[in-house]
Structure formats: structure tokens, C-alpha cells
């Protein structure tokens, strides 16, 4: 299959908004080239494994979305154009420029690799792409990944928020459901913290990639990867349910949680851009949750929540 890469150059403050547009249009892959973030990573030592040379600050980021060239492409591109026009009206001072090129599948799968380097997240996680080398410390929990064409390298704030929270709350022997698993990174992380995990995704490519990464990390006895509607192919109840998706999908999932989350369980909702946080918070409370923690990182929100009432639901 051929793919259409659409690159949007936008003023740095609009990076999260444009990325969210791609997610809402169903892009299976989104990449962000942000010179300021790249400089921060290299200067802080988080990317001390690789020398990018002098990083020039431009005040802009390049957000790239990847669409399959199928019957839905024209409609999706038209919707994207309307959303971009709306951004220009709402934020006339922003720079917003778009361009698109067609890619073969093998080019799509490797286009972003130059900016996926080993990185430490939280207290113990070390995320390492399969094609890179890294020196392990005694306390490191290694997450080795080849995301292929599935979302989830672990470097985006929506995922790092989840990883840091999982590190705080997962206990050995717990059951975790990962809804919209993508590359499987959160499922693998939960397994390496001692949990038994069911990882679900609608996309067949994501299911294949997640299974490959589960095998790569030797947690196949702890992680089961399933394809199906999020929240509907699972049986039993979990101690922790993770949904690192987008706001609209999280809101659609909330009714399923009464069936799949234990009365004393916790729900982690991430992938929420800041301007949608109020909608998700209201939805959580209406569904019977109390907000335990609300964490913000670079314009993205994670909600950690529990049932407001402890009786059986």
C-alpha cells in the first residue's frame, strides 16, 4: 500500500494542536520534528547517545501525518484543509504551511527513524529502538522497540505521562488492560513491572507490531495481544485500564469501564490535548469517577481516576 505524508509546518505553540488534528482524522502515525525539543533532549543528556550537531531554533515545528492512499483519503485531506483554515482564522499570527508527498510502505515505516533515539523516562525506564545501542544501568528497565507503522515510540508526552504513572502505581500480579495499544509499549512496560496484560487495538498493523515487540521484550507469557473494538473483546476485570488515545475515543469508552474495571481499580486516560481536558473530566465524573491526579506535559493531559463509590459496579 502507498501512503500520503502530509507535513504541516506550524509555529511552535501550535504543535500539539496540529498533532491532535492528525490523531482525530485517524492517522496511524504522527511524527513531530521540533528543534527546541531536540536541543533540550541533547543538552539535558537524555539523548547523549547521538550527536545531532548544531541544532538551529526556527520557532516552528514540522508535524507529519501518514494516511493510507485508499478511498477515504480525499475526504480526510479535505477535512484537514478545513481544520487548517480554521487554525489560521483563530491564530492569525501562527505560521501554518502544508505540503504532501506519496510514499511507498517501506519509506513510510522508516521516515521517522532518524529522530527515535534511546531515552530514559521516569526513574527506571530506558526506551531503546532495536537499531540503536545504549549502555544499561543496573536499575534500568529496558523497553526495546521497533514501532514499524504503529503509533508509540514512547517519546511523545502522551506516552511518557503514562509510563511515569505506571511506574508509580503498578504492583506485581495485577491485571492491566491496555486499550489502543499501538506499538505495545505501555503493555510491555506494565508487564516488566510485574503485571499480567491484555493489549487491544483495532488496527491489524498495530496488533502485528505490538506482538512483535512483546516477543522482542520476552514478555509473551504476560501479555496477550488482541484485535477488536476497544473494550469489547476483553473478559473479566482489570486492576488498571489504560487508554492513551484521543479525547473523543476515551469518552466513547467510558460506558465499557463498568464492565472491565474492578471496583477498586484505576483508569488512566491520556492522549488528551489541553483544550479537551474539561470535556474528558466532565465525562469521567458523569461516568462515576473521581479524579485522583491531573498531570500536564507540553499541552497534553493525563487523568488518573477511580470509581467515586467503592461498591460493586
N, C-alpha and C positions, 0 to 999 in steps of 0.2 A: 504493500500500500504506500502511496505517496502522501506527504504531509505538507501542510502550509504553515510556514513560520511567519508569524506576524510580530514585528518588533515595534514597540512604542517607546520613543524617547520622550521622557517626561521630566519636568523639574523634580528635584529630589523629594520634595514634600508630597508629591503625587504618586510616589512609587507604590505604596500599599493599595491606594485606590485603584490604580490600573491593574495591579496583580489580582485584586478581588474581582474586577470585571472579567478577566480571563477565567477565573475559577467558576464564576456564576454562569458562564457560557459553556461550561463542561470541558474545558481544556484538560486533557490527561497529563499535560506537562506545562509548567511555567518556570522560567528562569529569570533571574534578576542580575544585571551587571551594574553594580553600584561602586564607583571608585572610592567614595568616602568610607563605605563599609569594608572594602578590600584593604584600604590603608589602615583602618582601625584594627582589623584582624592581624595584619602583618606587624604593626607597631606594638600591639599588645602581646605578641608571641603566640597567639592562637594558631597562626599559620606559619610557624617558624620552620616548617619542613620544606618550604619552597620560596624561591626568590622571584618576585614578580617585577623586579626593577623599580624604577621611579614611578609612583602612581600619581597621575595628574588629576586634580579635582576639577570637575567641569560644572558642578551644580546640577547635573542631570543624572538620571539612571536610565538604563535600557531594560525594559520589561518585555520578555518574549513569550508568546503563547504558541502552542503547537496544536493544529487542528487536522484531523484526517480529511483527505480530499474525497469526501463522499457526498451523498445527496443533500446533506444538511449544511454543507459548508457555506453556500451562498447566503442562506438565512442567518447563520451565525455571524458572518462578516458584516452583513447589513446591520444587525443588532449592535455589533461592536462599533460600527461607524456612528450610529445614533448616540451611543453612550459617550464616545469621544467628543462629539459635537456638544453634548450636554456639559461635559467637563470644561470645555473651552468657554462656554457661556457662564458657568458658575465660578470659574477661576481664570479670568482673562489674563492674569499675569503669568500663568504657567506656560512653559514651553511644552507643546504636545505635537509630536511628529510621528507618522506611522509609515511603515513600508512592509511589504510581504514578499516572500520567495517560496518556491516549492522545493521540497527536499525529498530525497529517497529515504526509506525507512532507516537504513544504516547510518545515514548522515544525521537524521533526527536523533537517533539514540546516542550519538557521540558529540553533538554540537556543544553541549554544556560542560564537557568533562574538564576543560582547562581550569574551571573555577570550582571544582569539587576536590578539596584537599583534606587531609586529616585535620580534625578539630576536636578539642576537648569541650564537653558540655557538662555542666553541673560539677559534682565532686569527683565522679569516677568514670563517666562515660568517655571513651575515645572512639570517635567515628572515623573509620578509615575506608576509603574506596579500595576496591580489590587491586587496582593498578598502581597504588602508591605504597611507599614504605613508611613506617613510623616506629619509633622506639617506645616500647611498652614499659610502664612503671608497675611496680608490684601491685598497687591498688587499682590499676586500670580495669575497667570492664569494657572489653573490645567489642564494638559493633562493626563488623566488616560488611560492606555493601557494594552491590552493583545494581543501582536502581533501574538501569535499562530505560524503558519508556514509561515507568511508573513514577508517580509523584512521591517524593520523600527522600531527600539526601540527608536530612537531619539538621541542615544549616539554616533553614527558614525559621523565623521567630515562632510560628505556629507549632512547629515540631519541637524546638528547644524548650518552649514552655511546658510541653507535655513531658519531655524527658526529665526535666528538673523536678516536676511534680511527682512523676512515677518514682523517682529515686527517694522521695520523702515518704511515700505512702504504701508502696508495695511491700507485702510481707510474704515470706516463703510459704507455699502451699495454697495461696489464694487463687481464685479463678478470675481471669480477666477476659472481657470481650473487647476486641478492637474493631470498631465499625468504620469501614473505608480505609483498609489497612495500607493501600498503596504499595510501597516497596517493602512493607512489613517491618519497618524499623522500630515502631513502638511495640509491636508484638514481640519482637526479638529482645528488646530492652526489658520488657516485663518478665519474659522467660529467664533472662540472665539474672534477674533479681529474685528468682525462685518461684514465679507464678506458673500456673497452667493456663494456656491462652487459646482462645478461638479467634481467628482473624478472618474478617469477612470483607469482600469487595464485589461490586457489580461488574467491574471491568475484567475481562478474561486475561488481558495482558498483565494487569496488576496481580491477579491471582497467580499467574505463572512466575512472575518476577519475585513475588513475596515468598513462594515456595522455594525458589532457588536460593534466596537469601537465608531462609530458615535452615536449609540444608548446609549452606556455606558456614553458618554460625553454630552448627551442631546442636540445634535445639529442636530437632524434629520430633523428639519424644515428648516435648512440652507444648508445641504449637501446632494447631490444626488449621489449615488454610481452606476457606470455603468460598464458593462463588454464589451470590444470590442477593436478593433485596436486603438492604441493611436492616438488621434487627429482626428479620422474619425467618431466617434459616437456622437460628440458634435455638437450642433446647436447654432447659434448666435456667439457673440464675447465677449471676456473677457478683463477686465482691467489688469489682471495679469495671465500669464500662467507659471506654474512650471513644470519642467522636471528634477527630481532627479533620473537619470537612469545611463547610461554609455555613453561615447563619441559617439560610433557608432550609437546608437539609437537616440541620440539627433540630429546628423547630418541627419538622415533619416526623422526626424520630421519637419525639417525647412520649407519645402515647404507647410506644412499644416498651418503654422502660419499665412500666408497671409489671410487665411480664418477665423481663430479663435481668432486672437489678434487684438484689436482695434488700430486705427492709433496712438493714444496717449498712448497705453498700454506698459507694461514692460514684458520681458521674463527672467525668472530665470532658468539658466541651471547649474545643479550641478551633482555630481557623476563622475566628470572628473578627472582622475589621471593626475598628473602634466605633464608627458611626452606626453599626448594627448592634452594639452591645446592649442598649436599652431594650431592643426587641427581644433578644435572647433572654435577658434577665427576667423580663416580664413573662415570657413563655415558661421559663423554668419555675417561677413562683406559681403560675397558674396550674402547672402540672403537678404541684405538690412538693417542690424542692425548696430548700433553704440554701442560700449562697454561703459557703464556708470561706471561700477565698476568691478574689478577683485580681488577676495578675495582668499587667500591661507590659508589652515589649514591642517597641518600634511600630506602634499603631495597631497592634494585634492583641486580642484579649483571650485569656483562658479563664473559664469559670470552673471552680471546684465546688460541687454541690452534693447535698444529701437529702433524703426524704425528710420533710419537716416533721412528720409524725412517724414514730418508730413502729406503730402497729403494722401488721401484715398488710401488704397492698396487693 
